[in-house]
Amino acid sequence: MGRALTFKQKEVINIVDGKRLGYVQDVEANFETGEITAIVVQGNGKLFSINSKNDVVIPWEKIKRIGEDIILVEFNDIRQ
């Protein structure tokens, strides 16, 4: 696992359909363990609204690969 700051501004791509989901805007963490539990991608209006800002919360277990500039996720829960 990496530091939260290293995830900021990485592009997130869904390997299910090859779509670009956006860029990591934030992370969610368990403050008791210090582990990252999810990444938050800023929504663009085309994605299923997870919260009032259209952000998409992707659980940590959906992340398949983390590269230098890109994060690959396998996320079937997005509705268009």
C-alpha positions in Angstrom: 0.0 0.0 0.0 1.2 3.5 -0.7 0.9 6.9 1.0 -2.4 8.7 0.4 -0.6 11.6 -1.3 0.9 9.3 -3.9 -2.7 8.5 -5.2 -3.8 12.1 -5.7 -4.2 13.0 -9.4 -3.6 9.5 -10.7 -6.0 8.6 -13.5 -8.4 5.7 -12.8 -9.3 3.3 -15.6 -11.9 0.6 -15.3 -10.6 -2.7 -16.8 -14.2 -4.0 -17.1 -15.0 -1.6 -20.0 -11.8 0.3 -20.6 -13.4 3.6 -19.6 -11.5 6.5 -17.9 -13.3 7.2 -14.7 -11.4 10.3 -13.8 -8.7 11.3 -11.4 -8.3 10.4 -7.7 -9.4 13.4 -5.7 -9.3 11.8 -2.2 -8.9 8.6 -0.3 -10.9 7.1 2.6 -9.0 5.5 5.5 -9.5 3.6 8.6 -8.0 5.8 11.3 -7.6 3.0 13.8 -5.5 0.9 11.4 -4.1 3.6 9.2 -5.1 1.6 6.1 -6.6 3.1 3.0 -10.1 1.6 2.4 -11.2 3.4 -0.8 -10.2 5.9 -3.4 -12.6 8.7 -4.4 -12.8 9.7 -8.1 -14.4 13.0 -9.0 -17.6 12.4 -10.9 -18.3 14.0 -14.2 -22.1 13.8 -14.4 -22.1 10.7 -16.6 -21.4 8.3 -13.7 -23.9 7.0 -11.2 -24.1 9.5 -8.4 -22.6 8.0 -5.2 -23.0 11.2 -3.2 -24.1 14.8 -3.7 -21.0 15.7 -5.7 -21.3 12.8 -8.1 -18.1 11.4 -6.7 -17.4 7.7 -7.2 -16.1 5.8 -4.2 -14.1 2.7 -5.2 -13.3 0.2 -2.5 -9.7 -0.8 -2.0 -10.4 -4.4 -3.0 -11.5 -3.3 -6.5 -8.0 -1.8 -7.2 -6.1 -4.3 -9.4 -2.9 -2.4 -10.3 -1.3 0.9 -9.3 1.1 2.3 -11.8 3.2 5.5 -11.8 0.4 7.5 -13.5 -2.6 5.2 -13.6 -4.7 3.1 -11.3 -6.5 0.1 -12.9 -9.8 -1.0 -11.2 -12.3 -3.7 -11.8 -15.5 -1.9 -10.9 -18.9 -3.2 -12.1 -21.0 -1.0 -9.8 -21.0 2.1 -12.1 -24.3 2.8 -13.9 -24.4 5.1 -16.9 
